[in-house]
Amino acid sequence: MEEFLVGVLDGTFSIAVAGYLLIRMERRLDELTSAIVSLQTAITGMSRGDGL
């Protein structure tokens, strides 16, 4: 019974850490996507001669 409890707690901790990291990574990916779109807009403007 004790081994089962230790196994469940280890699994729960791993799931909690993985979930936390996925949430943080999602936020950073959203920021990166926004930066790429902004860069694309700036490059398109420069190629048309609009400048920044």
C-alpha positions as CSV (number, residue, x, y, z in Angstrom):
1,M,0.0,0.0,0.0
2,E,2.8,2.4,0.8
3,E,4.5,1.7,-2.5
4,F,1.3,2.5,-4.3
5,L,0.9,5.8,-2.5
6,V,4.5,6.8,-3.3
7,G,3.9,5.9,-6.9
8,V,0.7,8.0,-7.1
9,L,2.4,11.0,-5.5
10,D,5.4,10.8,-7.8
11,G,3.0,10.6,-10.8
12,T,0.9,13.5,-9.6
13,F,4.0,15.6,-9.1
14,S,5.2,14.9,-12.6
15,I,1.9,15.7,-14.1
16,A,1.7,19.0,-12.1
17,V,5.2,20.0,-13.2
18,A,4.4,19.2,-16.9
19,G,1.2,21.1,-16.8
20,Y,2.9,24.2,-15.3
21,L,5.6,24.1,-17.9
22,L,3.1,23.7,-20.7
23,I,1.2,26.8,-19.5
24,R,4.4,28.9,-19.3
25,M,5.5,27.7,-22.7
26,E,2.1,28.6,-24.3
27,R,2.4,32.1,-23.0
28,R,5.9,32.5,-24.4
29,L,4.8,31.0,-27.8
30,D,2.0,33.6,-28.0
31,E,4.6,36.4,-27.3
32,L,6.9,34.9,-30.0
33,T,4.1,34.7,-32.5
34,S,3.2,38.3,-31.9
35,A,6.8,39.4,-32.3
36,I,7.1,37.4,-35.6
37,V,3.9,39.1,-37.0
38,S,5.3,42.5,-36.0
39,L,8.6,41.7,-37.7
40,Q,6.8,40.5,-40.8
41,T,4.8,43.8,-40.9
42,A,8.0,45.8,-40.6
43,I,9.8,43.9,-43.3
44,T,6.8,44.2,-45.7
45,G,6.6,48.0,-45.0
46,M,10.4,48.3,-45.8
47,S,10.1,46.4,-49.0
48,R,7.3,48.7,-50.2
49,G,9.4,51.7,-49.3
50,D,7.2,52.8,-46.4
51,G,9.9,52.6,-43.8
52,L,9.0,52.2,-40.1
